[in-house]
């Protein structure tokens, strides 16, 4: 069966250029096609490019770097064309152009290279031959149960090559010729179906379990709990583990891609009523930052493992005043950003078998949990709520919403607050939905020695100071939980002043009354007094909560009568009261 699936897709450059609707290309299950399309947006394996360009870094020279497939003209226009992409992306694009140049020389297209430089425009024959070559490239299937198994390149890798070619033309101020443009479009469609067939084969000839999946509530909480309890494995640091929990707890409510979330700055944080407002300056689809707005993030008092306020509190309070100045500007260090993928995969792959089973995300060797999982988890959670408009969800995820987005550039504060509460895991339709972050009486706040409690007090952006009291309150509120779940050898026990030099203050702030409620901390529990104005209030959730309370009261009086219709319940209550 696997052989038949593969044989259906014999590549022909001419056929691919002439048609996109041949019946040959439609013999594929819809589920397989969706999976392949999804893989384009997913994280592609970094080893794919390195496998097919394994000799490029060694063979590149200074002259090659200078050539990069563009004119030697140093005009401002050429400089802009080169610098329209980030340094890392430009380096990758240049490397690919050199690969195409070497392919041309080795495969009979030497006329496409003049004086060691790839000539523009490219010939259709060279482009089709190179993409045919890419479709036949096989690389290591690193997570396959059978060592040495090979797989094709991901559709995302192929898409990047097409983007390189278009950029190559753009640097020359030339338009891609219609035949090449049509071929690239047709090849993309053909290759998706080609990979879909391999995914649908029995057994699959392309990773099916490597796709990123959203996690359910239980799985998400378990994943975060294990991050809190983790110790670094050999070759990793405590900072990588501590940053990881903060990243996961921020990525889900921000609905952000990992490369953007890891660049969040402290200066883009504000306090809004009873929530932390955080802003991602730019996104993949919004390079100018026009769609950016302060997204409201809420504490999770009953689930400290998923509480963004607790994670950020430890990040801020554990920084030494002697740390690098950049660490007081961005939440995550550049070292963490560069090693995040490797650290995260190592953590996921080392989860205990019982944890993997409990997460119910498959039995594959490598769990389909990726750096895109937090965003997908949050999106699915919002989509399941009756109160969230899908356009609002897209805007929270920094996606454009067509024409309406030109004048409604972001959700209202109320709508965003409701999404923030849902993403914080606050139970919709119950009184817990309006839980507020633990906080102090305003009069007590003025007496707290913040400069002693926050070692980097004077180095963080000044606007962050309004958040300090909430950070301290969250640490005190969750101190007992931290003692049970934060490893005893974590450096945070020695770097957070509340745990060391200010232990007496911690004891004072942790005082509780005879009912077990904090004396100095408000909020954090249903029915506890709060000094904060309420944001993200949902009348639908409130109606649900009221209705649930009424049902509970009726059940207490009449017994479990709500097993049938509302009319049946009413009749039972009427008969019950008449018999009294």
C-alpha positions in Angstrom: 0.0 0.0 0.0 2.9 2.4 0.8 4.4 1.7 -2.6 1.1 2.5 -4.4 0.7 5.8 -2.6 4.2 6.9 -3.5 3.9 5.7 -7.1 0.8 7.9 -7.7 3.0 11.0 -7.5 5.7 10.8 -10.2 7.1 14.3 -10.6 7.0 15.9 -14.0 8.0 19.6 -14.2 5.9 20.1 -17.3 2.8 18.6 -15.9 3.2 20.5 -12.7 3.5 23.8 -14.7 0.6 23.2 -17.0 -2.1 22.0 -14.5 -3.2 22.2 -10.9 -6.3 20.1 -11.2 -5.2 16.8 -12.7 -7.1 13.8 -11.3 -3.7 12.3 -10.6 -3.1 15.0 -7.9 -6.5 14.5 -6.2 -6.1 10.9 -5.0 -5.6 11.8 -1.4 -7.6 11.7 1.8 -8.8 15.0 3.1 -7.3 14.3 6.5 -3.9 13.7 5.0 -4.1 16.9 3.0 -5.0 18.9 6.1 -2.1 17.4 8.0 0.4 18.3 5.3 -1.0 21.9 5.1 -0.7 22.1 8.9 2.9 21.1 8.7 3.7 24.2 6.7 2.8 26.4 9.6 4.4 24.1 12.1 8.0 24.1 13.2 10.2 22.6 10.5 13.2 20.6 11.5 16.3 22.7 11.4 18.4 19.7 10.3 16.6 19.6 6.9 18.4 22.7 5.6 21.7 21.5 7.1 21.4 18.1 5.5 20.9 19.3 2.0 23.5 22.1 2.4 26.0 20.1 4.4 29.0 21.4 2.5 27.9 25.0 2.1 29.5 26.6 5.1 32.8 25.0 4.4 32.8 25.9 0.8 31.6 29.5 1.2 34.3 32.2 0.9 34.3 35.9 1.5 33.7 36.5 -2.2 30.7 34.2 -2.1 29.3 36.1 0.9 29.7 39.3 -1.0 28.0 37.9 -4.1 24.8 36.5 -2.5 23.2 36.5 -5.9 22.8 40.2 -6.1 24.4 43.2 -7.9 27.6 44.6 -6.7 25.9 48.0 -6.9 26.2 49.7 -3.5 23.3 52.1 -4.1 20.8 52.9 -1.3 18.1 51.0 -3.2 20.2 47.8 -3.4 21.1 48.2 0.3 17.5 48.4 1.2 16.7 45.4 -0.9 19.3 43.4 1.0 18.4 44.6 4.4 14.6 44.2 4.1 15.2 40.8 5.9 16.8 40.2 9.2 20.5 39.3 9.3 19.9 35.6 10.1 17.3 35.3 7.3 19.6 37.0 4.8 22.4 34.7 5.7 20.1 31.7 5.1 18.9 33.1 1.8 22.5 33.8 0.6 23.4 30.2 1.5 20.5 28.9 -0.6 21.5 31.0 -3.6 25.0 29.5 -3.4 23.5 26.0 -3.3 21.5 26.8 -6.5 24.7 28.2 -8.1 26.6 25.0 -7.3 23.7 22.9 -8.5 23.7 24.8 -11.8 27.4 24.3 -12.3 27.3 20.6 -11.5 24.2 19.7 -13.6 24.8 21.3 -17.0 23.4 24.8 -16.3 26.8 26.6 -16.3 25.5 29.3 -18.6 23.4 30.5 -15.6 26.6 31.4 -13.7 28.6 34.4 -15.0 31.9 35.2 -13.3 31.0 33.1 -10.3 27.7 34.9 -9.8 24.2 33.3 -10.4 22.7 35.2 -13.3 19.3 36.8 -13.1 16.8 36.0 -14.6 17.0 32.3 -13.9 16.1 29.9 -16.7 12.8 27.9 -16.3 14.8 24.7 -17.0 17.2 25.4 -14.0 14.4 26.2 -11.6 12.3 23.1 -12.5 15.4 20.9 -12.3 16.4 22.2 -8.9 12.9 21.7 -7.5 12.8 18.2 -8.9 16.1 17.6 -7.1 14.6 18.9 -3.8 11.6 16.7 -4.2 13.9 13.7 -4.3 16.2 14.7 -1.4 15.9 12.3 1.5 17.1 13.3 5.0 17.2 11.5 8.4 13.9 10.8 10.1 15.4 11.5 13.5 12.5 10.5 15.6 11.6 7.3 13.8 11.5 4.2 15.9 13.8 2.5 13.3 17.2 4.1 13.2 18.3 5.1 9.7 14.9 5.7 8.3 14.7 8.6 5.8 12.0 11.1 4.8 11.4 13.8 2.3 11.8 17.5 3.0 9.0 19.4 4.7 6.7 21.5 2.6 7.8 24.5 4.7 11.4 23.9 3.5 10.3 23.9 -0.1 8.3 27.1 0.4 11.4 28.8 1.8 13.3 28.0 -1.4 10.6 29.6 -3.5 10.8 32.7 -1.2 14.6 32.8 -1.8 14.1 32.9 -5.5 11.5 35.6 -5.3 13.9 37.6 -3.1 16.7 37.0 -5.6 14.7 38.7 -8.3 13.6 41.5 -5.9 17.2 42.4 -5.2 17.7 42.9 -9.0 14.6 45.0 -9.3 13.1 42.4 -11.6 9.7 40.6 -11.7 9.7 36.8 -11.6 8.7 35.7 -15.1 5.2 34.3 -15.4 6.3 30.8 -16.4 8.5 30.5 -13.3 5.9 32.1 -11.0 3.3 29.6 -12.3 5.6 26.7 -11.8 6.4 27.7 -8.2 2.7 27.9 -7.4 1.9 24.6 -9.1 4.9 22.8 -7.5 3.9 24.0 -4.0 0.4 22.5 -4.5 1.8 19.3 -6.0 4.3 18.8 -3.2 1.7 19.2 -0.5 -0.3 16.5 -2.1 2.8 14.4 -2.6 3.6 14.6 1.1 0.0 14.0 2.0 0.1 10.7 0.1 3.2 9.7 2.1 1.5 10.6 5.4 -1.6 8.6 4.4 0.4 5.5 3.4 0.3 2.4 5.6 2.7 2.6 7.3 3.3 6.4 7.0 6.3 7.4 4.9 6.4 10.9 6.4 6.0 12.0 10.1 2.3 12.2 11.1 3.0 12.6 14.8 5.4 15.4 14.4 2.6 18.0 14.0 2.0 20.4 16.8 -1.2 19.7 18.7 -3.1 21.7 21.3 -3.3 20.3 24.8 -6.3 19.8 27.0 -6.6 21.4 30.4 -5.2 18.4 32.3 -2.3 17.9 29.9 -1.4 21.6 29.9 -1.3 21.8 33.7 0.7 18.6 34.0 3.2 19.8 31.5 3.7 23.1 33.4 3.9 21.3 36.7 6.7 19.1 35.4 8.6 22.3 34.2 8.4 23.8 37.7 9.6 20.5 39.2 12.4 20.0 36.6 16.1 20.1 37.2 18.5 20.8 34.3 19.9 17.8 32.6 23.6 17.6 31.7 24.5 20.3 29.2 21.7 22.6 30.3 21.4 25.3 32.9 18.9 26.4 35.6 18.3 29.5 33.7 17.0 27.5 30.7 14.5 25.7 32.9 13.3 28.8 34.7 12.9 30.7 31.5 11.1 27.8 29.9 8.2 27.9 32.5 7.9 31.7 32.0 7.9 31.3 28.3 5.1 28.7 28.3 3.1 30.7 30.8 3.3 33.8 28.6 3.0 32.2 25.2 -0.4 30.7 25.8 -2.2 33.8 27.0 -0.4 36.1 24.6 -1.2 33.6 21.7 2.2 34.4 20.3 4.7 32.6 18.2 7.9 31.6 20.0 10.2 34.0 18.1 8.0 36.9 19.2 7.2 36.0 22.8 10.9 35.5 23.5 11.5 39.1 22.5 9.0 40.7 24.9 10.4 43.7 26.7 9.6 44.8 30.3 9.0 48.3 29.0 6.0 47.0 27.2 4.2 46.0 30.4 1.6 48.0 32.3 -0.9 47.3 35.1 -4.5 47.6 34.0 -7.1 47.4 36.8 -6.6 43.8 38.0 -4.5 42.5 35.1 -1.0 42.7 33.6 -1.0 44.3 30.2 1.8 43.0 27.9 2.5 43.9 24.4 4.4 42.1 21.6 5.9 44.9 19.6 5.8 43.2 16.2 4.7 39.9 14.8 5.2 37.8 11.7 2.2 39.3 10.0 2.7 42.8 11.4 6.3 43.9 11.0 5.3 47.6 11.6 3.6 46.8 14.9 0.3 48.4 13.8 -1.7 45.6 15.3 0.1 45.5 18.6 -1.9 46.3 21.7 -1.6 45.6 25.5 -3.1 42.1 25.9 -4.5 41.5 29.4 -2.9 38.6 31.3 -4.5 37.3 34.5 -3.2 35.5 37.5 -4.3 31.8 38.1 -4.6 31.8 41.9 -5.9 28.2 42.0 -3.4 26.8 39.5 0.0 28.3 40.4 1.8 26.1 37.8 0.1 28.0 35.0 0.2 31.4 36.7 1.9 34.0 34.6 2.1 36.4 37.5 4.0 33.9 39.7 6.4 33.0 36.9 7.2 36.7 36.1 7.5 37.4 39.8 10.3 35.0 40.3 12.0 36.2 37.1 12.0 39.8 38.4 12.8 39.1 42.0 15.6 36.7 41.4 17.7 39.0 39.1 20.8 40.4 40.8 21.7 44.0 40.4 25.0 42.8 39.0 23.4 40.9 36.1 23.9 42.0 32.5 22.0 45.2 31.7 20.1 43.5 28.9 18.5 41.1 31.3 16.6 44.1 32.8 15.2 45.1 29.4 14.0 41.8 27.9 12.3 38.9 29.8 14.3 36.3 28.0 18.1 36.3 27.3 19.5 35.9 23.8 21.1 32.7 25.0 17.7 31.3 25.9 16.2 32.3 22.6 19.0 30.6 20.6 18.8 27.4 22.6 15.1 27.2 23.2 14.2 24.6 20.6 16.9 22.2 21.8 16.1 22.7 25.5 12.4 22.3 24.9 12.8 19.1 22.9 15.1 17.7 25.5 12.6 18.4 28.2 9.6 16.9 26.3 11.5 13.8 25.2 12.6 13.2 28.8 9.1 13.2 30.3 8.2 10.1 32.2 6.2 7.5 30.3 3.3 7.9 32.8 3.2 11.6 32.1 3.1 11.0 28.3 0.3 8.6 28.8 -1.6 11.0 31.0 -1.4 13.8 28.4 -3.2 11.6 25.9 -1.4 13.0 22.8 -0.4 9.7 21.2 2.1 7.0 21.8 4.7 8.2 19.3 8.4 8.2 20.3 8.4 12.0 20.1 5.4 13.8 21.5 3.6 16.2 19.1 4.2 19.0 21.6 6.2 21.9 20.0 6.9 25.5 20.7 3.7 26.3 18.7 1.6 24.2 21.1 0.9 27.1 23.6 -0.6 29.2 20.9 -2.7 26.4 19.5 -3.8 25.4 23.0 -5.0 28.9 23.7 -6.7 29.3 20.3 -8.7 26.1 20.8 -9.6 27.2 24.3 -11.0 30.5 23.1 -12.7 28.9 20.1 -14.6 26.6 22.5 -16.1 29.5 24.5 -19.6 30.8 23.5 -18.6 34.4 24.4 -15.5 34.9 22.2 -15.8 36.1 18.7 -13.4 34.4 16.3 -12.2 37.8 15.0 -11.2 38.8 18.5 -9.3 35.6 18.9 -7.5 36.2 15.6 -6.6 39.7 16.7 -5.3 38.5 20.0 -3.1 36.1 18.0 -1.8 39.1 16.0 -3.6 38.0 12.8 -5.4 40.5 10.4 -9.2 40.3 10.1 -9.7 41.5 6.6 -11.4 44.9 6.0 -12.7 45.3 9.5 -9.2 45.4 10.8 -8.6 48.7 9.2 -10.8 50.5 11.7 -11.2 47.9 14.5 -7.5 47.2 15.0 -7.9 45.3 18.3 -10.6 43.9 20.6 -12.2 46.2 23.2 -10.6 46.1 26.7 -13.7 44.2 27.9 -13.5 41.6 25.2 -9.8 41.2 25.6 -10.2 40.8 29.3 -12.7 38.0 28.9 -10.3 36.2 26.6 -7.5 36.8 29.1 -9.5 35.2 31.9 -10.4 32.2 29.8 -6.7 31.8 28.8 -5.7 32.0 32.5 -7.8 28.9 33.1 -10.4 30.7 35.2 -13.6 28.6 35.2 -16.1 30.2 32.8 -19.6 30.2 34.1 -18.6 30.1 37.8 -17.7 32.6 40.4 -14.1 31.6 39.9 -14.1 33.4 36.6 -13.9 36.7 38.3 -11.0 35.7 40.6 -8.5 38.6 41.0 -4.8 38.4 41.5 -3.5 38.3 45.1 -2.7 41.8 46.2 -2.1 44.0 49.3 -4.0 46.8 50.9 -2.8 50.0 49.2 -1.8 51.4 52.6 0.5 48.4 53.2 2.1 48.7 49.8 3.5 52.1 50.6 5.3 50.6 53.6 7.0 47.7 51.7 10.8 48.0 51.2 10.6 47.5 47.5 14.3 48.3 46.9 15.2 45.5 49.2 12.7 43.1 47.8 13.6 43.7 44.2 17.4 43.5 43.8 17.3 45.1 40.4 14.9 47.8 41.4 16.8 50.7 39.9 17.7 48.8 36.7 14.3 47.7 35.4 12.3 50.2 33.4 10.6 52.6 35.7 7.0 51.7 34.5 7.5 48.2 35.8 7.5 49.4 39.4 3.7 49.5 39.5 3.8 45.7 39.1 6.2 45.0 42.0 3.5 44.8 44.7 1.5 42.2 42.8 4.7 40.2 42.2 5.5 40.1 45.9 1.9 39.3 46.8 1.9 36.3 44.4 5.1 34.9 45.8 3.7 35.1 49.3 0.3 33.7 48.3 2.0 30.6 46.6 4.9 30.2 49.0 3.7 26.9 50.4 3.1 25.5 46.9 6.6 26.6 45.9 8.1 24.7 48.8 6.5 21.6 47.5 7.2 22.0 43.8 10.3 24.2 43.3 13.4 22.0 43.6 15.2 22.5 46.8 18.5 23.2 44.9 17.0 25.8 42.6 19.1 29.0 42.7 15.9 31.0 43.2 15.8 29.9 46.8 19.1 31.8 47.3 18.4 34.8 45.0 14.9 35.9 45.9 15.2 38.2 49.0 11.9 37.0 50.4 13.5 33.6 50.7 16.7 34.9 52.3 17.4 38.3 53.8 13.7 39.3 54.0 12.4 36.0 55.5 10.9 37.8 58.5 8.8 40.0 56.2 7.7 36.8 54.4 6.5 35.3 57.6 4.7 38.5 58.5 3.0 38.8 55.1 2.0 35.1 55.2 0.0 35.5 58.4 -3.5 33.9 58.3 -6.7 34.2 60.4 -8.6 31.4 62.2 -10.4 30.6 58.9 -7.2 30.1 57.0 -7.4 33.3 55.0 -4.5 35.7 54.6 -4.5 38.7 56.8 -2.5 41.0 54.6 -3.4 39.5 51.1 -6.7 40.2 49.4 -8.1 38.6 46.3 -7.0 35.1 45.1 -10.1 33.4 46.4 -13.9 33.5 45.8 -15.5 35.7 48.5 -12.4 37.4 49.7 -12.3 41.2 49.7 -10.6 43.0 46.9 -9.3 46.5 46.4 -9.0 46.2 42.6 -11.5 47.2 40.0 -12.8 44.2 38.0 -11.9 43.9 34.4 -12.9 41.2 31.9 -16.4 40.8 33.4 -18.7 38.5 31.4 -22.5 38.8 31.9 -22.9 35.4 30.2 -20.5 33.8 32.7 -22.3 35.6 35.5 -25.6 34.2 34.3 -24.2 30.8 34.1 -22.8 31.1 37.7 -26.2 32.3 39.0 -28.0 29.5 37.2 -25.6 26.9 38.6 -26.1 28.3 42.1 -29.9 28.1 41.7 -29.7 24.5 40.5 -27.5 23.6 43.5 -29.9 25.2 45.9 -32.9 23.4 44.3 -31.1 20.1 44.3 -30.4 20.6 48.0 -34.1 21.2 48.7 -35.8 18.8 46.2 -33.1 16.2 45.5 -31.6 15.5 42.1 -34.5 16.5 40.0 -32.7 18.0 37.0 -32.1 14.7 35.1 -34.9 15.3 32.6 -36.3 18.5 31.0 -36.8 21.8 32.8 -40.6 21.2 32.5 -40.2 17.8 34.3 -38.1 19.4 37.0 -40.8 22.1 37.5 -43.5 19.5 37.9 -41.4 17.6 40.5 -40.9 20.8 42.5 -44.6 21.6 42.3 -45.6 18.2 43.5 -43.0 18.3 46.3 -44.2 21.6 47.6 -47.9 20.5 47.4 -47.2 17.4 49.5 -45.7 19.5 52.3 
